[in-house]
Amino acid sequence: MLLVRNLSQIATPTGRGAVRGTAMRTLNVIKDGVIVIDGERFAFAGRESDLAPSVRSKIDGDFDARGATAIPGFVDSHTHIPFAGFRESEFNRRLQGETYGDIAASGGGINATVRATREATEEELVQNVLARTRTMALYGTTTAEAKSGYGLDVACELKQLRAIRTAAASSPVRLVPTCLAAHEFPPESRAGEAARQGYVSTIVGEILPAVSEQNLAVFCDAFVEKGVFTRDQGEAVLRAGAAMGMTPRLHADELSDTDGAALAASLGAASADHLMYISDRGIAALAASDTVANLLPATSFFLMSDRYAPGRPLIDAGAVVSLSTDCNPGSSMTESMQTVIQLATLRMKLTVEEALTAATLNGAFSLRMADEIGSIESGKRADFVLIDAPGYLHLVYHFGINLVSAVFRDGRRVAP
């Protein structure tokens, strides 16, 4: 067993399920505590004086935390990391006043990433995923969802998902795969409504069956938005995925109110993501369900938008709220959950406690893993982060730097 000692503080949400409402502000905070790890799991977290002799006698390793604070490893439950190419020139064009629509019309946007990802080899995508997960780990992430969605045909969607699976074997971050073939219509399927519906048929009849047969995804996602997939098309894709064993997730109400949050709740989706334009009906639907409101404030920030998802109203209504980076090359090029927590507090009015809960235990719940990860508690997987600070409030108070001094996943140090 390994003893992690000399901790200034342990700060963690608790439980093996979702946390809602005012309970999101409740952390178990232990001053001058210790953590004991038995193999891949926590055996104890608390005051050293409460450590049972039977546990103490089995300790054969020691780690000096040097006054750091221990928090659970971050769970980043919405990313698009298996992509090729960057779009920094598009970012610079937006800084100079061009709109996303202008850029897309000139061949940029998602189409640019689709071209680069189709051209990349599977091994190149594996290495790209590993590079991004190494950065994620350095900033405290121990589990991340990873979506396809830049292939948009049978071969390339499978290539992305295989790259996630291959990378997962050596990634410092635990990876959970999602099939997002319904991310956008490929260039060859945009000639009209019949062509678009033909691609929906390809997803349902070819892509999802191949993904299911090869067991490449835990979740199935769709982007329901004006100009992309209609509500009916998104529902058809998600119901087909669910019939093949993939739990639904949904890009919802990102650019307009498409009633996506209510659709996600009606389908029993694991999450409804983005939600910048969610309606009161959508908030009520999520509050009455177990579908997680997964908020991505870095996307609003990166797109220079003043519109953020209504985090405060969602929490006050009783919805389960999580936070994620949305790491992707076009609208949120960051792997840092610390940045996301800072934006959630400063721009969406979450408390630090709520943001930490959203970035850990509630994210784990949205991945159907809250019984295993997301908090520092005996029996759970030993995923935790040491931050160079006397307490968890420094996650927001001391902004713009990386506070992480050590990251452990399954009881093993994975960064730095």
Rosetta blueprint (number, residue, H / E / L):
1 M L
2 L E
3 L E
4 V E
5 R E
6 N L
7 L L
8 S L
9 Q E
10 I E
11 A E
12 T E
13 P L
14 T L
15 G L
16 R L
17 G L
18 A L
19 V L
20 R L
21 G H
22 T H
23 A H
24 M H
25 R H
26 T L
27 L L
28 N E
29 V E
30 I E
31 K E
32 D L
33 G E
34 V E
35 I E
36 V E
37 I E
38 D E
39 G L
40 E L
41 R E
42 F E
43 A E
44 F E
45 A E
46 G E
47 R E
48 E H
49 S H
50 D H
51 L L
52 A L
53 P H
54 S H
55 V H
56 R H
57 S L
58 K L
59 I L
60 D L
61 G E
62 D E
63 F E
64 D E
65 A L
66 R L
67 G L
68 A L
69 T E
70 A E
71 I E
72 P E
73 G L
74 F E
75 V E
76 D E
77 S L
78 H L
79 T E
80 H L
81 I L
82 P L
83 F L
84 A L
85 G L
86 F L
87 R L
88 E H
89 S H
90 E H
91 F H
92 N H
93 R H
94 R H
95 L H
96 Q L
97 G L
98 E L
99 T L
100 Y H
101 G H
102 D H
103 I H
104 A H
105 A H
106 S L
107 G L
108 G L
109 G L
110 I H
111 N H
112 A H
113 T H
114 V H
115 R H
116 A H
117 T H
118 R H
119 E H
120 A L
121 T L
122 E H
123 E H
124 E H
125 L H
126 V H
127 Q H
128 N H
129 V H
130 L H
131 A H
132 R H
133 T H
134 R H
135 T H
136 M H
137 A H
138 L H
139 Y L
140 G L
141 T E
142 T E
143 T E
144 A E
145 E E
146 A E
147 K E
148 S L
149 G L
150 Y L
151 G L
152 L L
153 D L
154 V H
155 A H
156 C H
157 E H
158 L H
159 K H
160 Q H
161 L H
162 R H
163 A H
164 I H
165 R H
166 T H
167 A H
168 A H
169 A L
170 S L
171 S L
172 P L
173 V L
174 R E
175 L E
176 V E
177 P E
178 T E
179 C E
180 L E
181 A E
182 A E
183 H L
184 E L
185 F L
186 P L
187 P H
188 E H
189 S H
190 R L
191 A L
192 G L
193 E H
194 A H
195 A H
196 R H
197 Q H
198 G H
199 Y H
200 V H
201 S H
202 T H
203 I H
204 V H
205 G H
206 E H
207 I H
208 L H
209 P H
210 A H
211 V H
212 S H
213 E H
214 Q L
215 N L
216 L L
217 A L
218 V L
219 F E
220 C E
221 D E
222 A E
223 F E
224 V E
225 E L
226 K L
227 G L
228 V L
229 F E
230 T L
231 R H
232 D H
233 Q H
234 G H
235 E H
236 A H
237 V H
238 L H
239 R H
240 A H
241 G H
242 A H
243 A H
244 M L
245 G L
246 M L
247 T E
248 P E
249 R L
250 L E
251 H E
252 A E
253 D L
254 E L
255 L L
256 S L
257 D L
258 T L
259 D L
260 G H
261 A H
262 A H
263 L H
264 A H
265 A H
266 S H
267 L L
268 G L
269 A L
270 A L
271 S E
272 A E
273 D E
274 H E
275 L L
276 M L
277 Y L
278 I L
279 S L
280 D H
281 R H
282 G H
283 I H
284 A H
285 A H
286 L H
287 A H
288 A L
289 S L
290 D L
291 T L
292 V E
293 A E
294 N E
295 L E
296 L L
297 P H
298 A H
299 T H
300 S H
301 F H
302 F H
303 L L
304 M L
305 S L
306 D L
307 R L
308 Y L
309 A L
310 P L
311 G H
312 R H
313 P H
314 L H
315 I H
316 D H
317 A H
318 G L
319 A L
320 V L
321 V E
322 S E
323 L E
324 S L
325 T L
326 D L
327 C E
328 N E
329 P L
330 G L
331 S L
332 S E
333 M L
334 T L
335 E L
336 S L
337 M H
338 Q H
339 T H
340 V H
341 I H
342 Q H
343 L H
344 A H
345 T H
346 L H
347 R H
348 M H
349 K L
350 L L
351 T L
352 V H
353 E H
354 E H
355 A H
356 L H
357 T H
358 A H
359 A L
360 T L
361 L H
362 N H
363 G H
364 A H
365 F H
366 S H
367 L L
368 R L
369 M L
370 A L
371 D L
372 E L
373 I L
374 G L
375 S L
376 I L
377 E L
378 S L
379 G L
380 K L
381 R E
382 A L
383 D L
384 F E
385 V E
386 L E
387 I E
388 D L
389 A L
390 P L
391 G L
392 Y L
393 L L
394 H H
395 L H
396 V H
397 Y H
398 H L
399 F L
400 G L
401 I L
402 N L
403 L L
404 V E
405 S E
406 A E
407 V E
408 F E
409 R E
410 D L
411 G L
412 R E
413 R E
414 V E
415 A E
416 P L
